[in-house]
């Protein structure tokens, strides 16, 4: 993981998952303030930091089509 200001960038072939709720993001996250989790408004917003996210392997799912 590489951090520049409020942006974290994952290593090639990886993306981010937020630890608190398991939401998967892309390979770049702009850290800020979270007001909702799972569609529910938080009483007190959370200020995100890099430790709130984990890098995971990007999973590519394919489906074979038989003709």
C-alpha positions in Angstrom: 0.0 0.0 0.0 1.2 3.4 -0.9 -0.2 6.6 0.7 -0.1 10.1 -0.8 -1.9 12.7 1.2 -5.4 11.3 1.7 -5.2 8.7 -1.1 -4.1 5.1 -0.6 -3.1 3.0 -3.6 -3.0 -0.9 -3.5 -0.2 -3.0 -4.9 -0.7 -4.3 -8.5 -3.3 -7.1 -8.7 -4.9 -6.1 -5.4 -7.8 -3.9 -4.2 -9.1 -2.7 -0.8 -11.7 -4.1 1.6 -12.9 -2.0 4.5 -12.5 -4.0 7.6 -15.5 -2.7 9.5 -18.1 -3.9 7.0 -16.3 -5.9 4.3 -17.2 -3.5 1.5 -14.8 -3.9 -1.5 -13.3 -0.9 -3.2 -11.0 -0.5 -6.2 -7.3 -0.2 -6.1 -7.4 3.5 -5.0 -9.3 5.0 -2.0 -9.7 8.6 -1.1 -9.8 8.7 2.6 -12.4 11.0 4.2 -15.4 10.9 6.5 -17.8 8.0 6.6 -21.4 8.9 7.5 -23.2 5.7 6.6 -22.4 2.0 7.1 -24.7 -0.6 5.4 -27.1 2.2 4.6 -27.5 3.2 8.2 -26.6 6.7 9.2 -24.0 6.8 12.0 -24.6 8.8 15.1 -21.0 10.0 15.0 -19.2 10.0 11.6 -15.9 8.0 11.3 -12.7 9.7 10.0 -11.1 7.0 7.7 -7.5 6.1 7.9 -5.3 3.5 6.1 -5.6 1.0 9.0 -9.4 0.8 8.3 -8.6 -1.0 5.0 -6.9 -4.2 4.0 -5.4 -5.2 0.7 -6.9 -8.3 -0.9 -6.3 -10.1 -4.2 -8.5 -9.1 -7.0 -10.8 -12.0 -7.8 -11.8 -12.4 -11.4 -14.8 -14.7 -12.0 -15.4 -16.0 -15.5 -18.1 -18.1 -16.9 -17.7 -20.5 -19.8 -20.3 -20.4 -22.5 -20.8 -23.6 -24.5 -22.2 -23.4 -28.0 
